[in-house]
Amino acid sequence: MSASVDADVAARAMIALVQGFAAQMALFGGVSEGTLAEGVRALMGMGAAGRGDV
């Protein structure tokens, strides 16, 4: 993560991500670890699109 990122903003986003995941688990059941990891990487620009591997 870039040093220029506001730690409070990043923390709030991470909390929202976890809360959303918990709601999804409660409402719709499980999601594979791979699917979750791939989605988070894509959102954070660390996936294939973020690396320019598309």
C-alpha positions in Angstrom: 0.0 0.0 0.0 1.3 3.5 -0.8 2.6 5.6 2.0 0.3 8.4 0.9 -2.9 6.4 1.8 -4.7 7.8 4.8 -4.6 5.0 7.4 -8.0 5.9 8.8 -9.6 5.7 5.3 -7.9 2.4 4.6 -9.0 0.9 8.0 -12.6 2.0 7.4 -12.6 0.4 4.0 -11.2 -2.9 5.4 -13.9 -2.9 8.1 -16.6 -2.4 5.5 -15.1 -5.2 3.4 -15.2 -7.6 6.4 -18.7 -6.5 7.4 -19.9 -7.1 3.8 -18.3 -10.5 3.7 -20.0 -11.4 7.0 -23.4 -10.3 5.6 -22.8 -12.3 2.4 -22.0 -15.4 4.4 -25.1 -15.0 6.6 -27.4 -14.3 3.6 -26.1 -16.5 0.8 -23.7 -19.0 2.3 -20.0 -19.6 1.8 -17.7 -18.2 -0.8 -14.4 -19.9 -1.7 -11.2 -18.4 -0.4 -9.9 -18.2 -3.9 -12.9 -16.2 -5.1 -12.6 -13.8 -2.2 -8.8 -13.4 -2.7 -9.3 -12.8 -6.4 -12.0 -10.2 -5.9 -10.0 -8.3 -3.2 -6.9 -8.3 -5.5 -8.9 -6.9 -8.4 -10.4 -4.2 -6.2 -7.0 -3.2 -4.8 -5.3 -3.2 -8.2 -3.1 -6.2 -7.4 -4.7 -8.7 -9.8 -4.0 -9.3 -13.4 -5.5 -6.0 -14.4 -3.4 -4.1 -11.9 -0.2 -5.8 -13.2 -1.0 -5.2 -16.8 -1.2 -9.0 -17.4 -4.7 -8.9 -19.1 
